[in-house]
Amino acid sequence: MTTTTATQSTSPARAKATSSLAASVKFRTFAVVFGISVPVIYVACELLNLPAFTYHPATNRIGLGWEAGRSGEGPAMYWYGWTVVTIVAGAVLGLLGTLIPESVAKKIPLALLWLLPILAFIPLTYSLMPFWTK
Amino acid sequence: MLISVTTFWTILLIIHGLLAIALLGALTHQAVAILMPVRQAAGGAGFVTRFRAVTGPAYATAVCVLWILTFIMGAWIYTKYRIYVRIPIEQAGFWKTQGFFELKEHAATIALGSLPIYWYFWKNAQNHDYDSARKWVTLWLAFVCWFNFLVGHVLNNVRGFGS
């Protein structure tokens, strides 16, 4: 009787889990590719200075791509532009990743998901050298 | 106008800080639970045992939502920070302080990319294939959260909004 009760109570839960994101193989692949892509893309954006747009906070103006700060108009901000490029490109790669076979996707080393974000800080910290040496 | 412009931005900064504290608490509970798991029920146990006896998966969605909300609030007040805080900090010659803020903004975005897999790992906490990756991704997020919180706190001490 205990077994029957347990089976009846877990069946709906199992059905729910199967339909959720947490049980989706495609979501797993998306999350793995997204998690690996984001630090790589962000570092590239920062080092190569590739923002989607430049924000000029003093004048509240947005310019497409990279723009230098204009004389008398205050500083230019690139972080928003880097972040948008990173998230959008990471999401696109993640979606493309869902097209690869599950057998291939499962071979991606999961250690990259925490190693790459940590390694990203080596070039990022180096790029801030003027701040450390002034 | 009900409140001054300075008060408005200070309120936003405080909301950003409060969200960060909630996030810090949740992630620290998870990180300690994963580093020093409790093998049995914590009934009658002391503070430290109770602190690490939390159910990790229950925090996953809250951590993701809090990270995104904290990120959005931080991105919002950053527009004013760039002019009213960073420029005086540079004029005062606090270059290393500003350098750490640059690292804070980099860390916030890169950690954003870890959220989907962090959530997936915790929602599949029964799958032992993910134990190692779940532990390290959680510790990475907890480290970034503490780093960003402390850098933000120091920067606010150096020159907060309204100072």
Interface residues (C-beta under 8 A of the other chain):
Chain A: S20 L21 A22 F27 R28 F30 A31 V32 F34 G35 S37 V38 P39 Y42 E46 Y55 P57 A58 G74 P75 M77 W79 Y80 W82 T83 T86 I87 G90 G94 L110 A111 L113 W114 P117 I118 A120 F121 L124 T125 L128 P130 F131 W132 K134
Chain B: A75 Y78 T79 K80 R82 I83 R86 I87 G93 W95 K96 Q98 G99 E102 L103 E105 H106 A107 T109 I110 A111 L112 G113 S114 P116 I117 W119 Y120 K123 N124 Y130 S132 A133 W136 V137 L139 W140
